[in-house]
Amino acid sequence: MLKSGIDQDALIQMFATASAGATDQLRKGVTQATLGALQGRELSLKNIRSVLKTVAQAAATGAAQNKLPGVDVEDMLDKAVTGMDEALLKAVDANRVALQQFVNQGADLREKHLKKALTDLEAMEDSFIGALKKAAEAAGTQASAQWAPVLEKLQAGGTLSGAKAATTAEQFVNQMQTAMRDSRAASLKAAQTLAESYAALVSGVLIGMSDALTQGGAAKPKSKK
């Protein structure tokens, strides 16, 4: 079954058949699946939430079906979250590159698209955790209980992607504010230079006018015959 560009059946099967020592493969598989789904759509906050929720639901369903000895469902879900987090780090990098291009083209904080991009970055972690909560709620009572310690840990320690997203947004705000200040300073300097040039021009014109008047006044009138 494909949803949000994700082969949920493949993810469910991966978690359902994973042995106790294969949790690192689960992390890598989730990263690839999440990243692949994100690459196939517009990278909006809404689409990111949809992908994360779908991946989380598939992971929870597969983990619940796993009957192999020694398997720790909580650890499996934790690895799924880590995999999603790693994929989101790539999404944050993509946002950073796009924002830099925006700035290089002369965009400023007043532009609608740029403001939304920065707002979305700042909301990345809340959206991530919110998507996992919804996935846990949709999975039923037993799955919710299995998700609870994972979500508690996540809320306490935060996510790598969330931290990087917040830092990226802050850096761009600071960068653009500095650029705006520099631009204003350059404008003021140019205006001052122009004012000084204008004053010098006026002074030169005035001197020329004074010289003409002086020369005119000093000239002797011609005698009448």
C-alpha positions as CSV (number, residue, x, y, z in Angstrom):
1,M,0.0,0.0,0.0
2,L,1.4,3.4,-1.0
3,K,0.5,6.5,1.0
4,S,2.3,9.8,0.9
5,G,4.7,8.2,-1.5
6,I,5.7,5.5,1.1
7,D,5.5,1.8,0.7
8,Q,3.8,1.2,4.1
9,D,3.6,-2.6,3.5
10,A,7.4,-2.8,3.1
11,L,8.0,-0.7,6.2
12,I,5.6,-2.8,8.2
13,Q,7.2,-6.0,7.0
14,M,10.7,-4.6,7.8
15,F,9.7,-3.9,11.4
16,A,7.7,-7.1,11.8
17,T,10.6,-9.3,10.8
18,A,13.5,-7.4,12.4
19,S,15.5,-9.3,14.9
20,A,16.7,-7.9,18.2
21,G,20.1,-7.0,16.7
22,A,18.9,-5.4,13.6
23,T,17.6,-2.1,14.9
24,D,20.3,-0.1,13.2
25,Q,19.0,-1.5,9.8
26,L,15.6,-0.2,10.9
27,R,16.9,3.3,11.4
28,K,18.6,3.3,8.0
29,G,15.5,1.9,6.3
30,V,13.3,4.6,7.9
31,T,15.7,7.4,6.9
32,Q,15.7,6.2,3.3
33,A,11.9,5.8,3.2
34,T,11.2,9.2,4.8
35,L,13.8,11.0,2.7
36,G,12.4,9.4,-0.5
37,A,8.9,10.5,0.3
38,L,10.0,14.1,1.2
39,Q,11.9,14.3,-2.1
40,G,8.9,13.4,-4.1
41,R,6.7,16.3,-3.0
42,E,6.7,20.0,-2.2
43,L,8.7,20.4,1.1
44,S,5.9,22.2,3.0
45,L,5.3,21.7,6.7
46,K,1.9,20.0,5.9
47,N,3.6,17.4,3.7
48,I,6.4,16.8,6.2
49,R,3.8,16.1,8.9
50,S,1.9,13.7,6.6
51,V,5.0,11.8,5.8
52,L,6.2,11.5,9.4
53,K,2.7,10.3,10.5
54,T,2.6,7.7,7.8
55,V,6.1,6.4,8.6
56,A,5.4,6.3,12.4
57,Q,2.1,4.4,11.9
58,A,3.9,1.8,9.7
59,A,6.7,1.4,12.2
60,A,4.2,1.0,15.1
61,T,2.1,-1.6,13.2
62,G,5.2,-3.6,12.2
63,A,6.7,-3.5,15.7
64,A,3.4,-4.7,17.2
65,Q,3.4,-7.7,14.8
66,N,7.0,-8.7,15.6
67,K,7.0,-11.9,17.7
68,L,10.7,-12.7,17.5
69,P,12.5,-13.4,20.9
70,G,14.4,-10.6,22.6
71,V,12.8,-7.8,20.5
72,D,12.3,-4.5,22.3
73,V,9.4,-2.6,20.8
74,E,10.3,0.6,22.5
75,D,13.8,0.4,21.1
76,M,12.4,-0.3,17.6
77,L,10.2,2.8,17.8
78,D,13.1,4.8,19.1
79,K,15.2,3.8,16.1
80,A,12.3,4.7,13.8
81,V,12.2,8.2,15.4
82,T,16.0,8.5,14.9
83,G,15.6,7.6,11.3
84,M,13.0,10.2,10.7
85,D,15.1,12.8,12.5
86,E,18.0,12.0,10.2
87,A,15.8,12.5,7.2
88,L,14.5,15.8,8.5
89,L,18.1,17.0,8.9
90,K,18.4,16.7,5.1
91,A,15.2,18.7,4.8
92,V,16.6,21.4,7.0
93,D,19.7,21.5,4.8
94,A,17.5,21.9,1.7
95,N,15.7,24.8,3.4
96,R,19.0,26.4,4.3
97,V,20.3,26.2,0.7
98,A,17.0,27.6,-0.7
99,L,17.0,30.4,1.9
100,Q,20.5,31.4,1.0
101,Q,19.6,31.6,-2.7
102,F,16.6,33.8,-1.6
103,V,18.9,36.1,0.3
104,N,21.5,36.2,-2.5
105,Q,18.8,37.5,-4.8
106,G,18.1,40.4,-2.5
107,A,15.1,39.1,-0.5
108,D,14.4,40.6,2.9
109,L,12.3,39.7,6.0
110,R,9.3,41.5,4.7
111,E,8.8,39.1,1.8
112,K,5.9,36.6,2.4
113,H,7.6,33.5,1.2
114,L,10.7,34.1,3.2
115,K,8.8,34.9,6.4
116,K,6.8,31.6,5.9
117,A,10.0,29.6,5.3
118,L,11.5,30.9,8.6
119,T,8.3,30.3,10.5
120,D,8.2,26.7,9.2
121,L,11.7,26.1,10.3
122,E,11.0,27.3,13.8
123,A,8.0,25.0,13.9
124,M,9.8,21.9,12.6
125,E,10.3,20.2,16.0
126,D,6.8,20.8,17.2
127,S,5.4,19.4,13.9
128,F,7.6,16.4,14.2
129,I,6.5,15.6,17.8
130,G,2.9,16.4,16.9
131,A,2.9,14.0,13.9
132,L,4.2,11.2,16.2
133,K,1.5,11.9,18.8
134,K,-1.2,11.7,16.2
135,A,0.3,8.4,14.9
136,A,0.4,7.0,18.4
137,E,-3.2,8.0,19.0
138,A,-4.4,6.5,15.7
139,A,-2.6,3.2,16.5
140,G,-4.8,2.3,19.5
141,T,-4.3,1.9,23.2
142,Q,-1.5,-0.7,23.2
143,A,0.6,1.2,20.6
144,S,0.0,4.5,22.5
145,A,1.4,2.9,25.6
146,Q,4.5,1.7,23.6
147,W,4.9,5.2,22.1
148,A,4.6,7.0,25.5
149,P,8.2,6.5,26.8
150,V,9.6,7.3,23.3
151,L,7.6,10.6,23.1
152,E,8.5,11.5,26.7
153,K,12.2,11.1,25.8
154,L,11.8,13.1,22.6
155,Q,10.0,16.0,24.4
156,A,12.7,16.1,27.1
157,G,15.7,15.9,24.8
158,G,14.4,17.4,21.6
159,T,15.4,16.4,18.1
160,L,18.5,17.1,16.1
161,S,16.5,18.3,13.2
162,G,14.5,20.7,15.4
163,A,17.6,22.1,17.0
164,K,19.3,22.6,13.6
165,A,16.1,24.1,12.1
166,A,15.8,26.7,14.9
167,T,19.5,27.6,14.6
168,T,19.3,27.9,10.8
169,A,16.2,30.2,11.2
170,E,18.0,32.3,13.8
171,Q,21.2,32.6,11.7
172,F,19.2,33.8,8.6
173,V,17.3,36.4,10.7
174,N,20.5,37.7,12.1
175,Q,22.2,37.7,8.7
176,M,19.4,39.6,7.1
177,Q,19.1,42.1,9.9
178,T,22.8,42.8,9.6
179,A,22.5,43.2,5.8
180,M,19.6,45.6,6.3
181,R,21.7,47.6,8.8
182,D,24.6,47.6,6.4
183,S,22.4,48.7,3.6
184,R,20.9,51.6,5.7
185,A,24.4,52.6,6.7
186,A,25.6,52.6,3.1
187,S,22.5,54.6,2.1
188,L,23.2,57.2,4.8
189,K,26.8,57.5,3.7
190,A,25.8,57.9,0.1
191,A,23.3,60.6,1.2
192,Q,26.0,62.4,3.2
193,T,28.4,62.3,0.4
194,L,25.8,63.6,-2.0
195,A,24.9,66.4,0.5
196,E,28.5,67.4,0.8
197,S,28.9,67.4,-2.9
198,Y,25.8,69.5,-3.3
199,A,27.0,71.9,-0.7
200,A,30.3,72.2,-2.5
201,L,28.5,72.7,-5.8
202,V,26.4,75.4,-4.3
203,S,29.4,77.1,-2.8
204,G,31.2,77.0,-6.2
205,V,28.2,78.5,-7.9
206,L,27.9,81.2,-5.3
207,I,31.6,82.0,-5.6
208,G,31.2,82.2,-9.3
209,M,28.3,84.5,-8.9
210,S,30.1,86.7,-6.5
211,D,33.1,87.0,-8.7
212,A,30.9,88.0,-11.6
213,L,29.2,90.7,-9.5
214,T,32.6,91.9,-8.2
215,Q,34.0,92.2,-11.6
216,G,30.9,93.9,-12.9
217,G,31.0,96.4,-10.0
218,A,34.7,97.1,-10.5
219,A,34.3,97.9,-14.2
220,K,34.5,101.6,-15.0
221,P,31.6,103.0,-16.9
222,K,32.4,104.2,-20.5
223,S,32.6,108.0,-20.9
224,K,29.9,109.5,-23.0
225,K,30.9,111.5,-26.0
